[in-house]
Amino acid sequence: AQASGGKFTCFERDWLRRDLNVIGFGLIGWIAPSSIPVINGDSLTGLFFSSIGTELSHFPTGPALTSPFWLWLVLWHLGLFV
């Protein structure tokens, strides 16, 4: 009660910790396993990054709904955040 100026709070005042190690280790912890070539000799990270390059090659036009970019984007980010 003293640290919050006499008011009762449920959370610590500094609840958002700015520890970049968590972000770095989390990213490395996902890039390492997703870089193992298991999808027809390619890795999920490789497929995702190559699809980004393919889509950037025709830059002003966005990716079509039938582009494999969307599949790799969703799968890669699902793995990252799960």
C-alpha positions in Angstrom: 0.0 0.0 0.0 2.9 2.4 0.7 4.5 1.9 -2.8 1.3 2.9 -4.6 0.6 6.1 -2.6 -1.7 4.5 0.0 -4.0 3.0 -2.6 -4.7 -0.7 -2.8 -3.7 -2.1 -6.3 -3.9 -5.7 -7.6 -0.9 -5.4 -9.9 2.6 -4.1 -9.4 3.1 -0.6 -10.6 5.8 -1.6 -13.0 4.1 -4.7 -14.4 5.5 -4.3 -17.9 9.1 -5.4 -17.7 11.2 -4.3 -20.6 13.4 -7.3 -20.8 14.6 -7.8 -24.4 16.1 -11.2 -23.5 12.7 -12.7 -23.5 12.0 -11.5 -27.0 15.4 -12.5 -28.3 15.4 -16.0 -26.8 11.8 -16.5 -27.9 12.6 -15.6 -31.5 15.8 -17.7 -31.6 13.9 -20.5 -29.9 11.4 -20.6 -32.8 13.7 -19.8 -35.7 16.0 -22.7 -34.8 13.4 -25.5 -35.0 11.5 -23.9 -37.8 14.7 -23.9 -39.9 14.9 -27.7 -40.0 14.1 -28.9 -43.5 11.1 -31.1 -43.2 8.6 -29.9 -45.9 9.9 -31.5 -49.1 13.5 -30.6 -48.2 12.6 -27.0 -47.3 12.2 -25.4 -43.9 9.2 -23.4 -42.7 11.3 -20.4 -42.2 12.9 -20.8 -45.7 9.5 -21.1 -47.3 8.1 -18.1 -45.5 11.1 -15.9 -46.2 11.3 -16.9 -49.9 7.5 -16.2 -50.3 8.2 -12.7 -48.9 10.8 -12.2 -51.6 8.5 -13.5 -54.3 5.7 -11.1 -53.2 8.1 -8.2 -53.0 9.2 -8.8 -56.6 5.9 -7.3 -57.7 5.8 -4.7 -54.9 3.0 -2.3 -55.6 0.6 -5.2 -56.0 -0.2 -7.1 -52.8 -0.3 -10.9 -52.5 -3.2 -12.7 -54.1 -5.6 -14.6 -51.8 -4.4 -17.9 -53.5 -0.7 -17.1 -52.8 1.1 -19.6 -50.7 2.5 -16.6 -48.8 -0.6 -16.5 -46.6 -0.2 -20.2 -45.6 3.4 -19.8 -44.6 2.7 -16.5 -42.8 -0.1 -18.1 -40.7 1.8 -21.3 -39.9 5.1 -19.5 -39.1 3.4 -17.0 -36.7 1.2 -19.6 -35.1 4.4 -21.6 -34.3 6.0 -18.4 -33.0 3.3 -17.4 -30.6 2.2 -20.9 -29.5 
